[in-house]
Amino acid sequence: MLLEKMNSINKIDQLDKLKYVLHSLDGEKDKHTILIVDDEENNLQFLKRTLRKNYNILTASDGSEALNVVRAEGHNISLIVSDQRMPTMTGTEFLSRISDDFPNIIKMLLTGYSDIDAMIDGVNKCNLFQYISKPINPTDLEIIIKNGIEAYELTLSKNTLLNDLRELFFTTIKAISNALDAKDTYTHGHSHRVTMYSLILAKEMEFEEDMLEEIETAGLLHDIGKIGIPEDILCKPGKLTDDEYQVIQGHAPGGRKILSTIPGLKSVSAWISCHHEKWDGTGYPNGLKGEDIPLPSRILAVADTYDAMTSNRSYRKGLPHEVAVEEIKNCAGTQFAPGVIEVFLKIEHKFREAALNPLKVYDEYSRLNKDIEDK
């Protein structure tokens, strides 16, 4: 009986210990993590003692060791306090090496010297939050660190808000694109396919990431001007009259009018207004010619035409891939930019493969989907 009671007490003690450890770990998770870098052990211990009550503390005795700590724990670190004058690597050298990969970490430089060059380097290279002179009073240090942590939290809040707004923005764009395609059962998925083909071309042409995002937005919204086109014209199965064709042509400048008032879509609105311009100047709405047509518009024109030719319509069956490629090739220098067609002919097989599974391929090329998933 006594043994059973002893075991029972031991189990209770172990459970209490476990609860205490788990509670302590939860408390640690709530704390911000600070990295202290200093080659002088006394300074390192002073900073650690002063700050450990309110923060999780990591330490390093030089820049090289600190780099390893940041590589391992960078995404958990909120703030770094680094001494300036250390062997092998100065504080500004260390902070500048992590600045690009960890721009949100608050960076502070600690020195016992009045070093103007270090201050300038810190501001220019490290995005330095504050320059701290030794010796420092513990109370002053706590206030400075608290201000730094508040700045870090504010940055995170802004980034979260921007990401939320970005997700809402792109989700709305896709909803508009789907609504446009739904107006005509024969063009269902057209905007997504045009976007996919445009991204394939733009990626092959080594566009920057930001530009690829804008091209994706332009592809999804390239026909937004058709919102104002009557459905009896838009969905007419037979040949359009001259007057009806003129109405249809209004969708290009109409799209620009809709989007040009939205901040951040100025370039996109200009591109979509030109996606029916032709290299030889016979297109619409403004008869632009050659290099006067924005490059993204020239890409959209090829993507739009390829999808229009290979998709089924109420009045005809879609053309085979090989026929569409040959037609587009023959229009280089007249309807299409020769440079874009040169790239198109190199990778036309990717268009054929993409057409077989557009949803999967679009997800592979999409920048907007990737941003939302990464978030």
C-alpha positions as CSV (number, residue, x, y, z in Angstrom):
1,M,0.0,0.0,0.0
2,L,2.8,2.4,1.0
3,L,4.6,1.6,-2.3
4,E,1.5,2.3,-4.3
5,K,1.1,5.7,-2.6
6,M,4.7,6.5,-3.2
7,N,4.3,5.7,-6.9
8,S,1.1,7.7,-7.0
9,I,2.9,10.7,-5.4
10,N,5.8,10.3,-7.9
11,K,3.4,10.3,-10.8
12,I,1.7,13.5,-9.5
13,D,5.1,15.1,-9.0
14,Q,6.1,14.2,-12.6
15,L,2.8,15.5,-13.9
16,D,3.3,18.8,-12.1
17,K,6.8,19.0,-13.4
18,L,5.6,18.3,-17.0
19,K,2.9,21.0,-16.6
20,Y,5.4,23.4,-15.3
21,V,7.8,22.8,-18.2
22,L,5.0,23.1,-20.8
23,H,3.8,26.3,-19.1
24,S,7.3,27.6,-19.2
25,L,7.7,26.7,-22.9
26,D,4.4,28.5,-23.7
27,G,5.8,31.6,-21.9
28,E,9.0,31.4,-23.8
29,K,7.0,31.3,-27.1
30,D,5.3,34.5,-26.2
31,K,8.6,36.3,-25.7
32,H,10.5,38.0,-28.5
33,T,14.0,36.6,-29.2
34,I,17.0,38.9,-29.1
35,L,20.5,38.1,-30.3
36,I,23.4,39.7,-28.5
37,V,26.8,39.8,-30.2
38,D,29.8,41.0,-28.3
39,D,33.4,39.7,-28.0
40,E,33.7,40.9,-24.4
41,E,32.3,38.4,-22.0
42,N,31.5,40.9,-19.3
43,N,29.4,43.0,-21.7
44,L,27.7,39.9,-23.1
45,Q,26.7,38.8,-19.6
46,F,25.6,42.3,-18.6
47,L,23.3,42.6,-21.6
48,K,22.0,39.1,-21.0
49,R,21.2,39.7,-17.3
50,T,19.4,43.0,-18.1
51,L,17.2,41.6,-20.9
52,R,16.6,37.9,-20.1
53,K,13.6,38.6,-17.8
54,N,11.5,39.9,-20.7
55,Y,13.1,38.3,-23.7
56,N,14.5,35.0,-25.0
57,I,18.2,35.6,-25.4
58,L,20.7,34.2,-27.9
59,T,24.4,35.1,-27.7
60,A,27.4,35.1,-30.0
61,S,31.0,36.2,-29.3
62,D,31.9,37.4,-32.8
63,G,30.4,38.1,-36.2
64,S,31.1,34.7,-37.7
65,E,29.3,32.9,-34.8
66,A,26.5,35.4,-35.0
67,L,26.0,34.6,-38.7
68,N,25.6,30.9,-37.9
69,V,23.0,31.8,-35.2
70,V,21.1,33.9,-37.7
71,R,21.2,31.2,-40.3
72,A,19.7,28.7,-37.8
73,E,17.3,31.0,-35.9
74,G,16.9,34.1,-38.1
75,H,13.1,33.7,-38.6
76,N,12.6,33.6,-34.8
77,I,14.8,36.6,-34.0
78,S,13.1,40.0,-33.5
79,L,16.1,42.2,-32.6
80,I,19.9,42.1,-32.7
81,V,22.2,44.1,-30.5
82,S,25.8,43.9,-31.9
83,D,29.0,45.3,-30.7
84,Q,30.9,47.3,-33.5
85,R,34.6,46.6,-32.8
86,M,35.1,42.8,-32.8
87,P,37.9,40.6,-34.2
88,T,37.6,39.3,-37.8
89,M,34.3,41.1,-38.5
90,T,32.9,44.4,-37.4
91,G,29.3,44.8,-36.3
92,T,28.3,46.7,-39.4
93,E,29.9,44.0,-41.6
94,F,27.9,41.4,-39.8
95,L,24.6,43.3,-39.9
96,S,25.0,44.2,-43.5
97,R,25.5,40.5,-44.4
98,I,22.1,39.6,-43.0
99,S,20.2,42.8,-44.0
100,D,18.8,41.5,-47.3
101,D,17.7,38.1,-46.0
102,F,16.3,39.4,-42.8
103,P,15.1,43.0,-43.4
104,N,12.5,42.9,-40.7
105,I,14.9,42.2,-37.8
106,I,15.5,45.3,-35.8
107,K,19.3,46.0,-35.8
108,M,21.2,48.0,-33.1
109,L,24.9,48.8,-33.0
110,L,26.7,49.0,-29.6
111,T,30.1,50.7,-29.3
112,G,32.3,52.4,-26.8
113,Y,33.8,54.7,-29.4
114,S,32.5,57.8,-31.2
115,D,32.8,56.2,-34.6
116,I,31.2,58.4,-37.3
117,D,32.1,56.1,-40.1
118,A,30.5,53.2,-38.3
119,M,27.3,55.2,-37.8
120,I,27.2,56.1,-41.5
121,D,27.8,52.5,-42.5
122,G,25.2,51.3,-40.1
123,V,22.5,53.6,-41.6
124,N,23.5,53.0,-45.2
125,K,24.3,49.3,-45.2
126,C,22.4,47.7,-42.3
127,N,19.1,49.6,-42.1
128,L,20.2,50.4,-38.5
129,F,17.4,51.2,-36.1
130,Q,19.6,52.7,-33.3
131,Y,23.2,53.4,-32.5
132,I,24.0,52.8,-28.8
133,S,27.0,54.2,-27.0
134,K,28.8,52.5,-24.1
135,P,28.5,52.5,-21.2
136,I,24.8,52.3,-21.0
137,N,22.4,52.3,-18.0
138,P,20.3,49.2,-17.7
139,T,17.1,51.2,-17.5
140,D,18.0,53.1,-20.6
141,L,18.8,49.9,-22.4
142,E,15.5,48.4,-21.5
143,I,13.7,51.4,-22.9
144,I,15.7,51.3,-26.1
145,I,15.0,47.6,-26.6
146,K,11.3,48.0,-25.9
147,N,11.1,50.7,-28.6
148,G,12.9,48.4,-31.0
149,I,10.5,45.6,-30.3
150,E,7.5,47.9,-30.7
151,A,8.9,48.9,-34.1
152,Y,9.3,45.2,-35.0
153,E,5.7,44.4,-34.1
154,L,4.5,47.4,-36.1
155,T,6.4,46.2,-39.1
156,L,4.9,42.8,-38.8
157,S,1.4,44.2,-38.5
158,K,1.9,46.3,-41.6
159,N,3.2,43.3,-43.5
160,T,0.3,41.2,-42.4
161,L,-2.2,43.9,-43.5
162,L,-0.4,44.3,-46.8
163,N,-0.5,40.5,-47.4
164,D,-4.2,40.4,-46.5
165,L,-5.0,43.2,-48.9
166,R,-2.8,41.6,-51.6
167,E,-4.7,38.3,-51.2
168,L,-8.1,40.1,-51.4
169,F,-6.9,42.1,-54.4
170,F,-5.8,39.0,-56.4
171,T,-8.8,37.0,-55.3
172,T,-11.1,39.8,-56.6
173,I,-9.2,39.9,-59.9
174,K,-9.7,36.2,-60.4
175,A,-13.4,36.5,-59.5
176,I,-13.8,39.3,-62.1
177,S,-12.0,37.2,-64.7
178,N,-14.2,34.2,-64.1
179,A,-17.3,36.4,-64.3
180,L,-16.2,37.7,-67.7
181,D,-15.6,34.2,-69.1
182,A,-19.0,33.1,-67.8
183,K,-20.8,35.6,-70.1
184,D,-20.1,33.3,-73.0
185,T,-20.0,29.5,-72.6
186,Y,-17.7,29.2,-75.6
187,T,-15.1,31.4,-74.0
188,H,-15.1,29.8,-70.6
189,G,-11.6,29.7,-69.2
190,H,-10.3,32.0,-72.0
191,S,-8.8,34.6,-69.6
192,H,-7.0,32.0,-67.6
193,R,-5.6,30.3,-70.7
194,V,-4.4,33.6,-72.2
195,T,-2.8,34.4,-68.9
196,M,-1.1,31.0,-68.8
197,Y,0.3,31.4,-72.4
198,S,1.4,34.9,-71.6
199,L,3.3,33.7,-68.5
200,I,5.0,30.9,-70.5
201,L,6.2,33.4,-73.1
202,A,7.3,36.0,-70.5
203,K,9.1,33.5,-68.4
204,E,11.0,32.3,-71.4
205,M,11.9,35.9,-72.1
206,E,13.3,36.1,-68.5
207,F,11.0,38.8,-67.1
208,E,11.5,39.8,-63.5
209,E,9.2,38.4,-60.9
210,D,7.3,41.7,-60.3
211,M,6.8,42.0,-64.1
212,L,5.5,38.5,-64.3
213,E,2.9,39.3,-61.6
214,E,1.7,42.4,-63.6
215,I,1.5,40.3,-66.8
216,E,-0.6,37.7,-64.9
217,T,-2.9,40.5,-63.7
218,A,-3.1,41.9,-67.3
219,G,-3.9,38.5,-68.7
220,L,-6.7,37.8,-66.2
221,L,-8.2,41.3,-66.9
222,H,-7.4,41.8,-70.6
223,D,-11.0,41.5,-71.6
224,I,-12.5,43.4,-68.7
225,G,-13.8,46.0,-71.1
226,K,-16.3,43.4,-72.4
227,I,-18.3,44.1,-69.3
228,G,-19.9,46.9,-71.2
229,I,-20.6,45.0,-74.4
230,P,-24.2,43.8,-74.9
231,E,-24.5,40.0,-74.8
232,D,-26.4,39.7,-78.0
233,I,-23.2,41.1,-79.7
234,L,-20.7,39.4,-77.5
235,C,-22.2,36.0,-77.9
236,K,-23.5,36.3,-81.5
237,P,-22.8,33.0,-83.3
238,G,-22.5,34.4,-86.8
239,K,-20.4,37.1,-88.4
240,L,-20.6,40.6,-86.9
241,T,-21.8,43.6,-88.8
242,D,-19.4,46.6,-89.2
243,D,-21.3,48.4,-86.4
244,E,-21.2,45.4,-84.1
245,Y,-17.5,45.0,-84.7
246,Q,-16.9,48.6,-83.8
247,V,-18.8,48.0,-80.5
248,I,-16.6,45.0,-79.8
249,Q,-13.4,47.1,-80.5
250,G,-14.5,49.4,-77.7
251,H,-13.6,46.8,-75.1
252,A,-9.8,47.6,-75.4
253,P,-10.1,51.3,-74.5
254,G,-13.0,50.4,-72.2
255,G,-10.8,48.2,-70.1
256,R,-8.2,50.9,-69.8
257,K,-10.9,53.3,-68.6
258,I,-12.1,50.9,-65.9
259,L,-8.6,50.1,-64.6
260,S,-6.7,53.3,-64.9
261,T,-8.3,54.8,-61.8
262,I,-7.1,51.9,-59.6
263,P,-3.8,52.5,-57.9
264,G,-1.1,50.1,-59.0
265,L,-2.9,49.1,-62.2
266,K,-1.7,52.0,-64.4
267,S,0.7,49.9,-66.4
268,V,-1.7,47.0,-66.6
269,S,-4.5,49.2,-67.9
270,A,-2.2,50.6,-70.7
271,W,-1.2,47.0,-71.7
272,I,-4.7,45.7,-72.0
273,S,-5.8,48.6,-74.1
274,C,-3.1,47.7,-76.7
275,H,-3.5,43.9,-76.9
276,H,-5.3,44.3,-80.3
277,E,-2.7,46.6,-81.8
278,K,-0.7,45.1,-84.7
279,W,3.0,45.3,-85.4
280,D,2.3,46.9,-88.8
281,G,0.1,49.6,-87.4
282,T,-3.3,48.2,-88.7
283,G,-4.7,47.2,-85.3
284,Y,-6.9,49.0,-82.8
285,P,-7.8,51.2,-81.0
286,N,-4.9,53.6,-81.8
287,G,-3.1,52.1,-84.7
288,L,0.1,51.8,-82.8
289,K,3.1,50.3,-84.7
290,G,6.2,48.3,-83.9
291,E,8.0,49.3,-80.7
292,D,5.3,51.8,-79.8
293,I,3.3,48.8,-78.7
294,P,4.2,47.8,-75.1
295,L,6.1,44.5,-75.0
296,P,3.5,42.9,-72.5
297,S,0.8,43.9,-75.0
298,R,2.7,42.1,-77.8
299,I,2.9,39.0,-75.7
300,L,-0.8,39.2,-74.8
301,A,-1.6,39.5,-78.5
302,V,0.1,36.2,-79.4
303,A,-1.4,34.4,-76.3
304,D,-4.9,35.7,-77.1
305,T,-4.8,34.8,-80.7
306,Y,-3.5,31.3,-80.1
307,D,-6.3,30.6,-77.6
308,A,-8.9,32.1,-79.9
309,M,-7.7,29.9,-82.8
310,T,-7.5,26.6,-80.9
311,S,-10.7,27.0,-78.8
312,N,-14.1,25.9,-80.0
313,R,-16.7,28.5,-80.9
314,S,-20.4,28.3,-81.5
315,Y,-19.8,28.8,-85.3
316,R,-16.6,26.7,-85.7
317,K,-14.4,24.0,-84.2
318,G,-11.0,25.0,-82.8
319,L,-8.0,24.6,-85.1
320,P,-5.3,22.0,-84.4
321,H,-2.2,23.2,-82.6
322,E,0.0,22.8,-85.7
323,V,-2.3,24.9,-87.9
324,A,-2.5,27.7,-85.3
325,V,1.3,27.7,-84.9
326,E,1.7,28.0,-88.7
327,E,-0.8,30.8,-89.0
328,I,0.8,32.8,-86.2
329,K,4.3,32.2,-87.7
330,N,3.0,33.6,-91.1
331,C,1.8,36.8,-89.3
332,A,5.2,37.6,-87.8
333,G,6.1,41.2,-88.9
334,T,2.5,42.1,-89.8
335,Q,0.2,41.2,-86.9
336,F,2.7,40.1,-84.4
337,A,6.1,41.3,-83.1
338,P,8.9,39.2,-84.8
339,G,10.8,38.9,-81.5
340,V,7.9,37.5,-79.6
341,I,7.1,35.0,-82.5
342,E,10.8,33.9,-82.4
343,V,10.4,32.9,-78.8
344,F,6.9,31.4,-79.4
345,L,8.3,29.1,-82.1
346,K,11.0,27.9,-79.7
347,I,8.5,26.8,-77.1
348,E,5.3,26.2,-79.0
349,H,5.3,22.6,-77.7
350,K,4.8,24.1,-74.2
351,F,1.6,25.8,-75.5
352,R,0.3,22.4,-76.7
353,E,1.1,20.7,-73.4
354,A,-0.5,23.5,-71.5
355,A,-3.7,23.3,-73.5
356,L,-4.1,19.7,-72.5
357,N,-4.1,20.5,-68.8
358,P,-4.6,24.3,-68.4
359,L,-5.6,24.3,-64.7
360,K,-2.5,22.4,-63.6
361,V,-0.1,24.3,-65.8
362,Y,-1.6,27.7,-64.9
363,D,-1.0,26.9,-61.2
364,E,2.7,26.0,-62.0
365,Y,3.3,29.4,-63.7
366,S,1.0,31.6,-61.5
367,R,2.8,34.1,-59.3
368,L,-0.5,35.3,-57.7
369,N,-1.4,31.8,-56.5
370,K,2.1,31.2,-55.2
371,D,2.1,34.4,-53.2
372,I,-1.2,33.5,-51.5
373,E,-0.1,29.9,-50.8
374,D,3.3,31.1,-49.4
375,K,1.5,33.5,-47.1
